[in-house]
Amino acid sequence: MDPVASAVRLAVQEALHILSSSEDGGHIISTLRSLRRYLGETETQAPAEEQEEFSRTHFSTILRCLVGKLSPDWLDLLPDGQLEELWASFFLEGPADQAFLVLMESIEGAASPSFRLMKMAQLLARFLSAGRMAAVMEGQCGQQAGPASRLLQETLLTRVVGLPDRLGNRLQRETLAAFFPQNYFPLLGEEVLRVLQAVVDSLRGGLDCSISFLSQVLGKACVHGRQKEILGVLVPRLTVLTQGNCLWQRVCWRLVERVPDRAMEAMLKGLVEASPGPEVLSRLLGNLVTKSKKAQFVMTRKLLFLQYSCSMPMLQSLLGYLAMDSQRRPLLVQALKELLETWGSSSAIRHAPLEQQRYVSKALLICLAHLGEAELQASRDELLASLMEGVKSRLDSSLPPVRRLGMIVAEVASARLHPEGPPLKFQYEEDDLTREMLALAAPRPVADGPLEAGPPVAPVGGESPDQETVDSGGPQAGREGSDSELDSDDELVPYDMSGDGEQRSSKTPAYVQDCLEALTASEDWERWEAALRALEGLVLKSPAATREVSLELAKVLLHLEEKTAVAGFEGLRQRALVAVTVADAARVAEYLAAQFYALNYSLRQRMDILDVLALAAQELSRPGRLRRAAQRGPLGPGSQPSGAAVPAWQAVVEERVRRKTRRFCKQGSTGRAAAAGPNEFNVVAGYFFFPLLQRFDRPVVTFDLLGDDQLVLGRLAHTLGALMYLAVNTAVAVPMGKALLEFVWALRFHGDAYVRQGLLSAVSSVLLSVPAERLLADVPDELLEARSWLADVAEQDADEDCRLLAVKALLLLEKLRDRLLPLSSP
């Protein structure tokens, strides 16, 4: 037997016997001091061979014995906490990995709550604050890989990363602040930096080191969802350390390369989020995406296509990282091709959420901004084919946001891919999203020069009247003196011309028939415009005369084209057509509904028909409509315009009359009584509603609602829902509700989101308009099936608006059930 091992073993056995049986404080403290010789912490140190043997074989046994003796009485054997301090020094100064494992083992095995548990937890907090966790990890950086070493590393890894969870489970409400995750993982990040500094120093000294354990710690912490805490400490420091230091850069590259594949995604996502820009990300990752298939999949596929939660700075850092090195740029080109293919996929447009489509569009624009002309020209034909297919699919969508994404991307991409051709321009509304996307596609701004930051250059003399006045000062001003004061017109009040109108040579028509003739046969464009502007008022003034020519007027207005640049032409035409429909509701509504399915109409005209029917139904359903129309009336040739201001003298007279008038009524009842009257839409609702439902499934030569004309189908569903809602409390509401539910049920699985939104709105309109008792009596099975369908849409539909509408319809169903349950109970 080795004499060194035998001597250490005998000394340890004697010490264990004394510690286990003795109650003499002096004897115990002398024994502990003799054992400290093997830790190299006293003046009389043991030989190095004995210290190594003690640390490798006996140190854990001594620590477990000390844990077993821990009690209030045992610590009180010596005054002033001498024994406790000496007891704690074995954990704080011995081999860190063994001390850490024994501490964790004792905490997990101690009774809760107890004196021993709290003492060990407090000692572990001292262990962490003393920087001993760095010693734990540093000890694993120099060990040779072997079965025993791998088992020890797995055990340490589980305990190091899972410490907050384990301590929280044991201590419950008594958990110390040092063990909170928000405090522990930043501390762990600081300890990792200390170990990396030690590794760099060792490499400079010519020693071999391994940082695989640090990579595993980093990866496991990120898998636990603590990327923000640990990388928030690591990234800022590594950003400074790797700047201009090749050794630190290589250490960082090896640190991320050795992260296990199962943790690569969490680590990369956290690193992209924490990095302030692509330059820093490139220094920290190097060419990781070309070395690791997992990293390449995460950076070029998962964060671009399968997830869309990254912010714009993260997306710019990710794609900028791919663009910063020649070895990584082919991956950026490939990402652009796949992004463009996904962006233009008709299936993705129908089923992907709008937020994801915006994310892919922004990523595509960033890729275009990073790639050069030569790289784009090499794949020009393939990219243009994908672009054209995608533009067609997006412009065919019935959702305005989807169409606008197609317009923006098409403008930018066509300008980059085909710069020699004519520019592609669309008309779309500019908002914050549009400006953001155009800014992403723009090249990097050049730093402002010193001239741009200086004051503006003064204009040339003669271009600015104000400048002339300033330069002319002095003698000239004194020379004109009193004459300018006498001739001043500052006290003259300008004449109010706000109510003046443009003088026209043509006279405004005074009758509906005159308007009809002017709109059909007149070549006088001023008369034509005057007739269009006066038509609405004349129809409201003379509904009887309108009914004589209502169909002719409806036909003319439906086919009317803008022959001159009339301001607000579409609004004038629509309001006039609505007024005609209100004046002769049954006949005009039936005519318009029949024309909706007729040949030789554009989609714009068909949607105009739907808008007019909805607006006319809304006007007919308003209470007191006739009284308001009579009071409003059209303006005669000599009447005052409605927008003109009331003269001052008239306001004064009205105020005097009001103050002198005595009213014999209760206080507060002097206001005008609420308008009341029958619902005129009651008797004509069927003419508006049922003809629109008759032929929706029968395509004609130029019109196919179940085919390509899904935009009109969505508008039809919304219009039917609006008509159903306006028919509340009418006699025809019940058959309308039944027919609308059948329409919804036939199209409930339509692929277009706009159509589904209209169907869901129609369901809500049925639930609001049809009496609950009639619904449960006539269509109970349909309601049950509708509830199941609505629940499925609320959970699984890709469109956010569809999910919201389904939830609202479900709430209406629940309210309907709750309202009827008390009535059905005995």
Order of alpha helices (4+ residues) and beta strands (2+ residues): alpha-alpha-alpha-alpha-alpha-alpha-alpha-alpha-alpha-alpha-alpha-alpha-alpha-alpha-alpha-alpha-alpha-alpha-alpha-alpha-alpha-alpha-alpha-alpha-alpha-alpha-alpha-alpha-alpha-alpha-alpha-alpha-alpha-alpha-alpha-alpha-alpha-alpha-alpha-alpha-alpha-alpha-alpha-alpha-alpha-alpha
